[in-house]
């Protein structure tokens, strides 16, 4: 069965939640996972003896920190599947890693498995269901992206398509990775039975939410979409943002990020194949929405 490695990023401000998460990881059935916790420019709290702690000299952002964690797992060797978990999350079930091992063993084309994010009551927010019109969070199936808070990626996929995009820092790094994986003919599944319990939050709580969301949407399009689809994709997201009626400060930050994304390059540009566009359309989310 595939060997699991776990990457957890922390800012050092949630030691109790981190401890609970690591305890839930240790409680998983089967062979113990290799666990790496990375402090993003902070000193780490005391960790269990079997957990590898890495204190980074600066905050590298979510994609940059994950990349360091994956490199650390590579150094240790023997990891087939990388599981990424939020430091304030919790695995409420003890069979999650068994489900992951079985999923990747049974389907050699499965590249990514996305978890269901649920709060303490078991409810999932609409934004945590990675498909359009996804009103039923309990329905598993193939999707075109995955959630950053809890997911599993086959190490072979990372080796083939490359790391998470470090310049993104925060927002849409999962979609960038997912599009590259789909274009390399890997499959992505949303698994409702793989649950990460996470406090109910709003994405806009992050100070850089509006600016990075807009900038990274532009970069995402410039990096991966066929040229004819870029303006359609960006116009759709601009219209969606306006329809949400963000606060004036948020809208100002959004437009500043949009302009930054247009003016600042984020190479490399590797447009996906039209075959991938069609595949995403068949899965219910063409890359213009």
C-alpha positions, 0 to 999 in steps of 0.5 A: 500500500502507498506510504503517506507523508504529511505536511502541516504549515503553521504560524505558531499561533495555534499550538493547542489546535496543532497538537490536537491535529497531530494527535488525530494523525497519530491515531490513524489506522495502519502504518504511521505516516511521516509527518513534517511541521513547518513554522513559517518564520516562527518558532515551533511549539514542542512537537511529538518525538516522531514529528519532524519540525522545520523552522523557516527563516521567513513566511514563504506563503502557502505554496512556498511552505508546502514546497519545502515540506514536500522536499523534506519528505523527499529527503526522508524517502519512501513517501508515495502520497503527500497529505496536506492539512491545515494546522487548525484542522482535525481528522475526526475519523481514524480510517482516513489514511486507510481510505487514502491508501486504498484510493491511490492503490485502486486507481493508478490514474488518481493524482489528487484526492480532495477532502470534505471540509466540515465544521464541528456540527458536520456542516460544509460551507458551499465554498468548500464544495469544489464544483459548480452547483455543488449543493450536496457536499456528501456526494463524491466524484471527479472534479477539476480542483481541490481544497487546500485545507485537506488533500492528498497528492501522489508524489509522482504527480508533483515530480511530473508537473512541478511544485506549487507556484511560490509567487502566488503566496496565497490564493488559487495555488491549488487550482494552478496545480490542479490544471497542470495535473489535469493537463498531464492526464491525472484524475482529481476526486472529491471524497466526501468520506475523507473529512477534515474538521475545521472551524467555520470561517470566511475566506475574506478574513485574510488581509490579502484576500481581495488583492491576491485573489484578483492578482492570482486569477489573472496569473492563473489565466495567463499561465494556463489558458488558451489565449482566446479564453483568457478575457472570457475567464477574467470577465466572468470572475470580474462580474462574479466579484461585483455581484458579491458586492464586496466592501469598498476597501475590498473592491479597491484592493481587488482592482489593485490586484487585478491590475498587478496581475495584468502588469506583472508576469508570472511565468512560465506560460504553458497553455493547456490542451483543448482536450483538457478544456473539453475534459473540464467542461464534461466534468461540469466546470469549463475553464471560463467559470 
